[in-house]
């Protein structure tokens, strides 16, 4: 339960307290509380792209199906999907990385650096 709360609050996967993000898309390199390096190796966050792709699909598919069922024009369909994508990109980006880091921590635990 602690891990889920830390994930939702966008906290460090190791100590569950330090903030991960500095700006909308910017991350700390190390946890400000426990000092653990977030990017374990080069290309570490490539797997988060798969998480983001799956999340994006699961979020956008119901909208696309509903719009198709409503038989809207292709222009309205495209604009609605583009707007939803633009609005949700920061959220999907952040949570894809967080889900990947927390899953990786659960599978291959690390200890705090400090």
C-alpha positions in Angstrom: 0.0 0.0 0.0 2.9 2.3 0.8 4.4 1.8 -2.7 1.1 2.5 -4.4 0.7 5.8 -2.5 4.4 6.7 -3.3 3.7 5.9 -7.0 0.6 8.1 -7.0 2.5 10.9 -5.3 5.4 10.5 -7.7 8.0 9.6 -5.1 11.3 7.7 -5.2 10.9 3.9 -5.7 13.6 3.2 -3.1 12.8 5.4 -0.1 9.2 6.3 -1.1 9.7 9.9 0.0 11.9 11.9 -2.4 10.4 13.7 -5.3 11.3 12.3 -8.7 10.3 15.2 -11.0 11.6 18.8 -11.0 9.5 20.2 -13.8 6.8 18.9 -16.1 9.2 16.7 -18.0 12.5 17.2 -16.0 13.7 14.6 -13.4 16.2 14.7 -10.6 19.2 12.5 -11.5 19.3 11.3 -7.9 16.7 11.1 -5.1 17.0 14.2 -3.0 16.2 12.2 0.2 18.1 8.8 -0.2 20.6 9.7 -3.0 19.8 6.7 -5.2 20.5 7.3 -8.9 17.2 7.0 -10.8 18.7 5.9 -14.2 20.5 2.7 -13.3 22.2 2.4 -16.7 22.2 4.0 -20.1 18.8 3.4 -21.8 17.1 2.5 -18.5 13.9 4.4 -19.4 13.4 2.7 -22.8 11.2 0.2 -21.1 9.0 3.0 -19.8 8.1 3.7 -23.4 6.3 0.4 -23.6 4.4 1.3 -20.4 3.5 4.7 -21.8 2.4 3.2 -25.1 0.1 0.7 -23.4 -1.3 3.4 -21.0 -1.9 5.7 -24.0 -3.7 3.0 -25.9 -5.9 2.1 -22.9 -6.8 5.8 -22.3 -7.3 6.7 -26.0 -9.1 3.6 -27.2 -12.4 4.2 -25.4 -12.5 7.8 -26.7 -11.8 6.6 -30.3 -14.4 3.8 -30.0 -17.0 6.2 -28.6 -16.3 8.8 -31.4 -16.5 6.2 -34.1 -19.8 4.9 -32.6 -21.1 8.5 -32.6 -20.1 8.6 -36.3 -18.4 12.0 -36.0 -16.5 13.4 -39.0 -12.8 12.6 -39.5 -11.9 16.2 -38.6 -13.7 16.1 -35.2 -12.3 12.6 -34.6 -8.7 13.7 -35.3 -9.0 17.0 -33.3 -10.5 15.2 -30.3 -7.8 12.5 -30.3 -5.0 15.1 -30.8 -6.4 17.3 -28.0 -6.7 14.3 -25.6 -3.2 13.2 -26.5 -1.7 16.7 -26.0 -3.4 17.0 -22.6 -2.4 13.6 -21.3 1.2 13.4 -22.6 2.8 14.9 -19.4 0.8 12.6 -17.2 1.5 9.5 -19.3 5.2 10.4 -19.5 5.5 10.8 -15.8 3.6 7.8 -14.7 5.2 5.5 -17.4 8.6 6.3 -15.9 7.3 6.0 -12.3 5.6 2.6 -13.0 8.7 1.3 -14.6 11.0 2.5 -11.8 8.7 1.1 -9.1 8.3 -2.3 -10.9 12.0 -2.5 -11.4 12.6 -1.7 -7.7 10.1 -4.5 -6.7 11.8 -7.0 -9.0 15.5 -6.0 -8.3 15.6 -4.0 -5.0 18.3 -1.4 -4.3 19.2 0.2 -1.0 19.4 3.9 -0.4 22.8 5.4 -1.2 22.9 7.7 1.9 
